[in-house]
Amino acid sequence: MNKSSNIGIIGAGIQGISNALFLQKKGFNVTIFDRDEPGSHAASYGNAGHFSPYASLSLNRTDVLADVPAMLLSSTGPLALKWNYVPKMIPWFMKFIFNTTKNKMMHTAKNMHQILDLALPAYDELFDEIDLEGLVENKGILYIWNEKDLKSRELEIKVRDELGVQQQLVNKKEIHDLEPNIKPFYHGGVYYPYARHARNPKKILLKFFELFLKKGGKFEKQDVKQIEFNDEFPTIQTDSQKFDFDKIIIACGAFSKKLTDKLGERIPLDTERGYHIHFKNCDHLLSRPVIFSNRGFGITPMEQGLRVVGTVEFGGLDNPLSKSRIKNLINNAKYMLDDLPEHEDEWLGFRPTLPDFLPVMGPSKNHKNVFYCFGHHHLGWTLGPISGKIVSGMIAKENTNLNLDPYSSLRFS
Ligand SMILES: Cc1cc2nc3c(=O)[nH]c(=O)nc-3n(C[C@H](O)[C@H](O)[C@H](O)COP(=O)(O)OP(=O)(O)OC[C@H]3O[C@@H](n4cnc5c(N)ncnc54)[C@H](O)[C@@H]3O)c2cc1C
């Protein structure tokens, strides 16, 4: 296609902005739409900041279902429900259960591994163009657990071994040497030395956004209501204006379904709600992100202080923040570290998740000039640039040498 074509992108999260930057590299004119300023509240602002190229095994795994009742009953556990939303989510849960067989689990793991393996090099292509100013640390990521959790960890380690993911099992002494301030409740762990973390995801996002503007990109702070078509070409309609494009990308994270439903395609996207709080001026207590696997939460040292992140809460996009989940994060953080002050900044965010835990990347079923890039669940921060590289390659009709069929929305037709 003509490289001076105009592309509209809906969503200025890490997916939308990464798509824009890779399209600009290929010579396209790009306009991004977002109802908010980039990096203000979205998942791409509040995440744990892990760049986790190892995390190929997702939550659709053979052992998770058996653990769900105990996780729901435990106040220290990672899982929660908003009961008013459960009836709406039943179709999603049914599809999720269907995706927890060994074959489906491995299908997801292999196809996540395919893109995760390329995630850091794709980031580096974008990092080469900005001044990172110490916003990314290369100190690895550490998972710790106590004995109760060993069974589940064995599956994870085995699958990652099968896929060729580098991992380093660490004993109590090695964990203490890496992170001496953690209370010694743990029995073992695994360390991913090549993983990285962001000291401030919002600042990184804004640096990418400034680069996008510097390269001639346009930004419209508008809520997109509708997509219409003039022949086969899409028109983005906001509250007050219409914009014509050659092609558009929907990259609205967990909110993408509102637009894909209007395009007549039933994609079963929902959200796993997650939370963060900060303990200001405490980031010196940890050198790298540490995840306490038994309780499904983690702490990342950031510019904002220690960011404590966790919870998978099924409750849709409209329910308010749950105070009990904030309490859960505070208690878990205090279980792990001594002398924490009062917490600040209670944040609720929305992971965009499909029931097979694979993202949707590629053209829409009904409209060849509409592309999708959403549904990256727990790994959307890690996968922003590689997804942008892949989808921009599809738009430019380049050969990516990857098998992209597993990410197509057609799998739900
Ligand atoms: C608690 C938590 C911790 C996480 N930790 C990690 C981690 O450590 N590592 C990792 O890799 N991933 C992590 N994730 C996942 C990751 O943050 C997300 O997958 C990723 O940020 C999704 O990016 P996105 O661009 O698709 O969506 P978003 O960041 O949600 O951006 C979507 C944008 O679309 C805009 N939008 C939506 N609808 C419209 C509309 N109609 N019109 C205009 N604009 C619209 C929104 O305003 C928003 O700015 C975490 C997520 C959560 C919630």
Ligand as a Chemical Component Dictionary entry (heavy atoms), coordinates in Angstrom:
data_LIG
# 
_chem_comp.id                   LIG 
_chem_comp.type                 NON-POLYMER 
_chem_comp.pdbx_formal_charge   0 
_chem_comp.three_letter_code    LIG 
# 
loop_
_chem_comp_atom.comp_id 
_chem_comp_atom.atom_id 
_chem_comp_atom.alt_atom_id 
_chem_comp_atom.type_symbol 
_chem_comp_atom.charge 
_chem_comp_atom.model_Cartn_x 
_chem_comp_atom.model_Cartn_y 
_chem_comp_atom.model_Cartn_z 
_chem_comp_atom.pdbx_ordinal 
LIG C1  C1  C 0 -2.259  -4.185 37.994 1  
LIG C2  C2  C 0 -1.611  -4.431 36.653 2  
LIG C3  C3  C 0 -0.265  -4.790 36.588 3  
LIG C4  C4  C 0 0.326   -5.057 35.362 4  
LIG N1  N1  N 0 1.673   -5.330 35.309 5  
LIG C5  C5  C 0 2.252   -5.611 34.112 6  
LIG C6  C6  C 0 3.654   -5.841 34.025 7  
LIG O1  O1  O 0 4.372   -5.746 35.006 8  
LIG N2  N2  N 0 4.184   -6.164 32.811 9  
LIG C7  C7  C 0 3.421   -6.266 31.693 10 
LIG O2  O2  O 0 3.942   -6.601 30.635 11 
LIG N3  N3  N 0 2.094   -5.960 31.721 12 
LIG C8  C8  C 0 1.498   -5.640 32.899 13 
LIG N4  N4  N 0 0.164   -5.355 32.969 14 
LIG C9  C9  C 0 -0.631  -5.410 31.731 15 
LIG C10 C10 C 0 -0.458  -4.160 30.910 16 
LIG O3  O3  O 0 -0.438  -3.016 31.742 17 
LIG C11 C11 C 0 -1.593  -4.043 29.894 18 
LIG O4  O4  O 0 -1.771  -5.274 29.203 19 
LIG C12 C12 C 0 -1.265  -2.965 28.867 20 
LIG O5  O5  O 0 -0.939  -1.770 29.523 21 
LIG C13 C13 C 0 -2.434  -2.746 27.928 22 
LIG O6  O6  O 0 -2.049  -1.707 27.065 23 
LIG P1  P1  P 0 -3.062  -1.143 26.002 24 
LIG O7  O7  O 0 -2.373  -0.087 25.245 25 
LIG O8  O8  O 0 -3.667  -2.288 25.252 26 
LIG O9  O9  O 0 -4.287  -0.558 26.882 27 
LIG P2  P2  P 0 -4.366  0.685  27.865 28 
LIG O10 O10 O 0 -3.086  0.978  28.502 29 
LIG O11 O11 O 0 -5.545  0.393  28.744 30 
LIG O12 O12 O 0 -4.699  1.897  26.896 31 
LIG C14 C14 C 0 -5.918  1.956  26.194 32 
LIG C15 C15 C 0 -6.215  3.412  25.885 33 
LIG O13 O13 O 0 -7.383  3.464  25.070 34 
LIG C16 C16 C 0 -8.132  4.614  25.451 35 
LIG N5  N5  N 0 -9.510  4.397  25.017 36 
LIG C17 C17 C 0 -10.322 3.375  25.331 37 
LIG N6  N6  N 0 -11.502 3.505  24.680 38 
LIG C18 C18 C 0 -11.434 4.643  23.947 39 
LIG C19 C19 C 0 -12.325 5.303  23.063 40 
LIG N7  N7  N 0 -13.542 4.821  22.786 41 
LIG N8  N8  N 0 -11.934 6.476  22.507 42 
LIG C20 C20 C 0 -10.699 7.008  22.759 43 
LIG N9  N9  N 0 -9.797  6.408  23.587 44 
LIG C21 C21 C 0 -10.166 5.235  24.166 45 
LIG C22 C22 C 0 -7.969  4.660  26.970 46 
LIG O14 O14 O 0 -8.211  5.963  27.462 47 
LIG C23 C23 C 0 -6.508  4.234  27.127 48 
LIG O15 O15 O 0 -5.621  5.344  27.183 49 
LIG C24 C24 C 0 -0.449  -5.016 34.179 50 
LIG C25 C25 C 0 -1.790  -4.620 34.245 51 
LIG C26 C26 C 0 -2.374  -4.318 35.468 52 
LIG C27 C27 C 0 -3.798  -3.863 35.510 53 
# 
loop_
_chem_comp_bond.comp_id 
_chem_comp_bond.atom_id_1 
_chem_comp_bond.atom_id_2 
_chem_comp_bond.value_order 
_chem_comp_bond.pdbx_ordinal 
LIG C1  C2  SING 1  
LIG C2  C3  SING 2  
LIG C2  C26 DOUB 3  
LIG C3  C4  DOUB 4  
LIG C4  N1  SING 5  
LIG C4  C24 SING 6  
LIG N1  C5  DOUB 7  
LIG C5  C6  SING 8  
LIG C5  C8  SING 9  
LIG C6  O1  DOUB 10 
LIG C6  N2  SING 11 
LIG N2  C7  SING 12 
LIG C7  O2  DOUB 13 
LIG C7  N3  SING 14 
LIG N3  C8  DOUB 15 
LIG C8  N4  SING 16 
LIG N4  C9  SING 17 
LIG N4  C24 SING 18 
LIG C9  C10 SING 19 
LIG C10 O3  SING 20 
LIG C10 C11 SING 21 
LIG C11 O4  SING 22 
LIG C11 C12 SING 23 
LIG C12 O5  SING 24 
LIG C12 C13 SING 25 
LIG C13 O6  SING 26 
LIG O6  P1  SING 27 
LIG P1  O7  DOUB 28 
LIG P1  O8  SING 29 
LIG P1  O9  SING 30 
LIG O9  P2  SING 31 
LIG P2  O10 DOUB 32 
LIG P2  O11 SING 33 
LIG P2  O12 SING 34 
LIG O12 C14 SING 35 
LIG C14 C15 SING 36 
LIG C15 O13 SING 37 
LIG C15 C23 SING 38 
LIG O13 C16 SING 39 
LIG C16 N5  SING 40 
LIG C16 C22 SING 41 
LIG N5  C17 SING 42 
LIG N5  C21 SING 43 
LIG C17 N6  DOUB 44 
LIG N6  C18 SING 45 
LIG C18 C19 SING 46 
LIG C18 C21 DOUB 47 
LIG C19 N7  SING 48 
LIG C19 N8  DOUB 49 
LIG N8  C20 SING 50 
LIG C20 N9  DOUB 51 
LIG N9  C21 SING 52 
LIG C22 O14 SING 53 
LIG C22 C23 SING 54 
LIG C23 O15 SING 55 
LIG C24 C25 DOUB 56 
LIG C25 C26 SING 57 
LIG C26 C27 SING 58 
# 
